[in-house]
Amino acid sequence: MSKTPPPLMYMPTEKLYTVQELCTTLGLTARTITDLLRANKIKGFKVFGKWVITHSDLVAYVTAQKSNK
């Protein structure tokens, strides 16, 4: 008899980015992105100790930066 796995608590439906992917996308260093995440200027969450950012949170950050200029 096979045991079925428990349901997932969260199943992302949008693209997720790592800090390294944001480095390439935004042209910032990993340290700067991590500092922005810690300061909650970019929203994100940790998965197994690594920061993850949703596409909508990335768009919100970029939009906020454009409106501040």
ZATI-955681 format. One record per residue (C-alpha): residue in one letter; x, y, z. Coordinates in Angstrom, 3 decimals, decimal comma. Each point is the difference from the previous one (the first is absolute). Layout:
+---+----------+----------+----------+
! r !       c1 !       c2 !       c3 !
+---+----------+----------+----------+
! A !        X !        Y !        Z !
...
+---+----------+----------+----------+
end
This chain:
+---+----------+----------+----------+
! r !       c1 !       c2 !       c3 !
+---+----------+----------+----------+
! M !    0,000 !    0,000 !    0,000 !
! S !    1,559 !    3,317 !   -1,043 !
! K !   -0,176 !    2,989 !    2,235 !
! T !   -1,111 !    3,261 !   -1,625 !
! P !    2,067 !    3,098 !    0,770 !
! P !   -1,563 !    2,828 !    2,003 !
! P !   -1,421 !    2,913 !   -2,007 !
! L !    2,298 !    2,918 !   -0,685 !
! M !   -0,577 !    3,013 !    2,217 !
! Y !    0,888 !    2,470 !   -2,761 !
! M !    0,140 !   -0,591 !   -3,711 !
! P !    1,311 !    3,031 !   -1,843 !
! T !   -1,883 !    0,935 !   -3,127 !
! E !    2,399 !    2,691 !   -1,160 !
! K !    3,692 !    0,165 !   -0,838 !
! L !    2,362 !   -0,016 !    2,960 !
! Y !    3,420 !    1,665 !   -0,061 !
! T !    3,134 !   -0,655 !    2,012 !
! V !    2,375 !    2,735 !    1,151 !
! Q !    2,426 !   -0,994 !   -2,766 !
! E !   -2,706 !    0,379 !   -2,656 !
! L !   -0,825 !    3,467 !    1,334 !
! C !    3,691 !    0,913 !   -0,209 !
! T !   -0,152 !   -0,606 !   -3,735 !
! T !   -3,441 !    1,560 !   -0,455 !
! L !    0,550 !    3,162 !    2,063 !
! G !    3,754 !    0,402 !   -0,408 !
! L !    0,545 !    0,096 !    3,774 !
! T !    2,320 !   -2,014 !    2,217 !
! A !   -1,236 !   -2,915 !    2,095 !
! R !    0,884 !    1,981 !    3,131 !
! T !   -2,141 !    2,968 !   -1,093 !
! I !   -2,966 !   -2,233 !   -0,836 !
! T !    0,323 !   -1,826 !    3,316 !
! D !    0,116 !    3,335 !    1,837 !
! L !   -3,147 !    1,132 !   -1,864 !
! L !   -1,751 !   -3,239 !    0,950 !
! R !    0,976 !    0,344 !    3,663 !
! A !   -1,223 !    3,621 !   -0,007 !
! N !   -3,265 !   -1,212 !   -1,596 !
! K !    0,489 !    2,302 !   -2,991 !
! I !   -0,274 !   -3,076 !   -2,187 !
! K !   -2,480 !   -2,517 !    1,349 !
! G !    1,135 !   -3,582 !    0,092 !
! F !    0,123 !   -3,114 !    2,117 !
! K !    2,480 !   -2,700 !    0,833 !
! V !   -0,129 !   -3,580 !   -1,217 !
! F !    2,563 !   -2,267 !    1,645 !
! G !    1,947 !    3,089 !    1,069 !
! K !    0,119 !    1,607 !   -3,465 !
! W !   -1,910 !    3,143 !   -0,981 !
! V !   -2,732 !   -0,377 !   -2,631 !
! I !   -1,863 !    2,888 !   -1,650 !
! T !   -3,262 !   -0,285 !   -1,937 !
! H !   -0,442 !    1,638 !   -3,377 !
! S !   -2,720 !    2,303 !    1,349 !
! D !    2,283 !    1,154 !    2,841 !
! L !    2,780 !    0,696 !   -2,513 !
! V !   -2,406 !    2,032 !   -2,153 !
! A !   -1,187 !    1,918 !    3,091 !
! Y !    3,601 !    0,888 !    0,908 !
! V !    0,913 !    1,132 !   -3,522 !
! T !   -3,216 !    2,050 !   -0,279 !
! A !    0,671 !    1,676 !    3,359 !
! Q !    3,558 !    0,841 !   -1,082 !
! K !   -1,241 !    1,560 !   -3,249 !
! S !   -2,580 !    2,120 !    1,810 !
! N !    2,628 !    1,261 !    2,476 !
! K !    2,146 !    1,473 !   -2,801 !
+---+----------+----------+----------+
end
